[in-house]
Amino acid sequence: YGSNATSVPPPLQIISAKAVKSESHLLLERSKAAGFSGRATGVMATFFNPFDNKKKQAEKKVQPTLVAEGEERAVLIEFANCLSVPLAIPSCQVEFKASDSDRIKAPPLSFVVPAKATNFAVHFPFFVLDTSTEDDGGKKSSSKTEVEDEGEEEAVVIDVFEVIGLRATCLNRSFFIPIGSSESQEKPKDDATESLEKQVPDAASVYQKSNHNKPKKKEEQTRPAFEAVPSQPHLHVSFTTSQTPIEDGTTVPVHLSDGEIFTIPSFRLQNDFGPSGMGVMERLQIVGVGLPGMPEEILYDTDEMAAAQEEEEMTDSDDEEDESTGFEELMEADGLPPLKMKAICEGLSLTNINDKSKATGSTVMFQVAATHDMGNQLANGGNVRIRFRYRGRSPNPATEIWRKREVSLRIIRVKGPRISSLTFRSDLSWGSSYSELCQSLAKQKVQREQVVTLESAAPGNIETTPAPASEYAEETEAKIEDSVLKRVGLDMGVHVSGNDVVVLMAVANETNSTIILSNRKGLVGGFEGSPMPTVRVTSGVSVKIPVVIPRIERIADDDTVADIATELVARTALQWETEAMDEDGNKNEEARNRQRRQGRVRIPSRCLREIIAEHQSFAARICKPPVSIKVSVTGKNTGLGPEKQLVVSPGTPLDAHVEMETADWVPQEIMANCAVTVEFCCARKGDTMGRDHGARPYIWCGQVMRKMGAKDTDKHHCARIAFMESGTFVVSACAHVCNKNGTGTEETWWAPQAENVQVSLPTPSA
């Protein structure tokens, strides 16, 4: 064909070329090492040049793809066939621009391009040999670019190579098909062409063609560029119960209820070391991704753990228990994100992961805790990921190469135990005779009102109406705020002025298994004589547990008004755990080793605050009382019974004493505006209905009631009582607190302990 045969273009044309993106867990990420201010890529820029060529700026935007030595990568090239018949390519090989091209191994491929094809894609695999074991000095003889950053003593070495074209064989000829226009620019011009260009003068003017006839400029092809980095590790993540690694896209379901702590099955971490066997892991990070309120949270880092071990010794088992307790109590606070994650990394270390003799690797376990008001606060639909971020050897001190592998979690909200109701009991024990005393007090009030009615109806008595409230009282009432410190004598109710209050807490078990309730701070419920360390609740059952709660201080330690809702929630919170039972309902060792649900159950804080805001008398039921009352009974010719009760014969008089004191937290201006009346009361034990037996079983001598002012120094009162019938009686006293600005409301506070009196006839002597 002569010399013109070489100028005939090949029938095969390259449309585009790009690097094939590898799987997500094999992608390499470059980051800057700590302590290096320069760019890790080695590219330096002193200032912005606005007159620089746009073409050069576009070339700089093409970032090289990181390739680990010893790992296979691929280049995707799309071809076009100019012939009307299929074109057979018996051999086609990728060529790279590199001085040491022997390190890059790319096998030739054979394929057939369909007739008139415009986008026939072919994947060309290649890999870079790992030369770290070939040279004793550890130096690589490849095309590297050395760039020395300002202020850095060591040079940053970059091993970059690019695809320049293909060497194809077809139609019994060998063609080199370049990629991009760099090849034509690098081809030198002959002498005839240069002399011809010199003889042609420059044009005086150029005729502007119309835009529709103007040929479109072909987009310049970009050459795929790669950067070789040392061999990197491959992390395999699997469950401890399976040897199969978890694939990308696998989702682990997490069933969570409000306040539950879910323990995810343990994961096994193993290092594959890569095809070359030189991929040693140098750092590992475990990151929680997608948690509400915190996009990323580092749960574990080998570098931080190593630094902590150098500074202090390993913590003992007590510290680990305190840490786990703190993780659970952290979810008790309000206003926190609805989810919290924790990594339990006992025995996890890089030494175990990089040990080739151990096929088991290292294990790690995760816990996901939900707040008690999680509800529907998961904005991303409950999708959370556990990211294992790790790196191997770096190509230079200024660069770190990272990889990651992720495990997806799907948070599914389910039902769990809950506190359905809370009922206050004014009596502190089941045998306190509180009901009998209240019945007797109501009877005394009726008799007292009858006497007042008879006296007012007598001739000569004029019925008086209550005087209107003074202006000072109205001003004082307007100044009273809805605070627990100022609500004294404003809430109608009968209470016990003790340091503790008894509540009946109803816990409903809405899970599918039996749960065990416990309390780390003490007992779940019960009384002094019958404690309840744990409570077993079967599925679908609601139980009422008597709980003794210390009354809440109205002034906190920081001299501020106490938060009643927070204190009550903390004092009634309980732990729960599902009972270990097999399918037949039997307890055995295998059932104990199974995964069990656990968590904390408490009163919903938001619901409790709404109740407190709507019912302002809630403070009187749970907070410290405004007054304290102490009752005692003394007399002559008395004895002590088996339960330290007084034993007297009928007709023997006894002296009842009562002492009343005002609490320190009550403001003086509030107490000065209140009226306090102390009243004695007696009742027969067992007479819960308050029946009238005809004759009075006892007689009071003296004043049963006495008003005490805020300025009274003597707040002691005494009265005498004599019993006419045999039986067991209780003698107590109460204080009626009434605010002068109130509308007839009255708070009644009983003494916490009543005196028992046994009245019996004397036994005749023999």
Protein Blocks (a to p, Z undefined) as FASTA:
>chain_A
ZZmlmmpccfbdcfbdcdddddfklpccddddehiabdfklpacfbdcfkbcfklmmmmm
pccddddehiacddddddddfbfbdcddfbdcdddddfblmlpccddddddddehiabdc
cddddddddfklmpmnlpacddddddddehiabdcdddddddfbdcddeehiacdddedj
klmmmpccdfklmmmmmmpccdfbdcdddfklpccdddddddddddddddddddddddfk
bcbdcdehiacdddddehiacdddddddddekimnopaccfbdcdddehiahiabacfbd
fklmmmmmmmpccddfklmmmmmmmmmmmmmpghiafbdcdddfehiafklmmmmklmnl
paddddddddfklmmmbfnnopacdddddddddfbfkbccddddddddddddddddddfb
dcddfbfbfklommmmmmmmmmmmmmmmmmmmmmmmpghiacdddddddfklmmmmmmpc
cdfklmghkagcdddfdfbdcdddddddfbfbdcddddfklcfbdcfklccfbacddehi
acddddddddddfbdfkopacdfklmmmmmmgccdddddddfkopacfklmmpccddddd
dddfklmmmmmmmmmmlmmmmmccfbdcddddddehiacdfkopacddehiacddddddd
ddfklcfklmmmpccddddddddehilnopaehiafbdcedjfbdcddfklmblcdcddd
ddfbgcddddddddddddfkbghiacddddfbdcddddddddddZZ
